[in-house]
Amino acid sequence: PRVNFGHIGQQWATLFQNVGRGDSIVERNILNAQIAYNHGTWTLTAYGTNLTNQHYPAALNSGLYFAGAPRQYGVKLLKTF
């Protein structure tokens, strides 16, 4: 099993650092996890990213905010040759 946590503090999104225009991006915390099962040459992995489903702007350009990735989860099957 693997769990990771990432914290990104508040940051400026432009060179101008204009608080009045909202040129900063808020801080965020992202939690991801995965678990894998190996059987011979096969690996089955279940994973999840942004498990708390935090909504946050990932980027800002010309006053437009671009959303960060939403919660995602899935299963991967890997065959090693």
C-alpha angles and dihedrals in degrees: 000000000000130000125178132184125199129193122193115186126217111294139183114253097196138036091247099065091208109173091187091060093045095246094161130088117220123242119265142190122214125194121196131175141179139177126197135197120200124202114172108299093348127089123188115195130186114196143176132190129197088012093180088055092228113187111218141149109254096188142009128206128168091346093308118121120213116209123238121237115289125226109301131183137170150133129266127198117199128189116195118207 
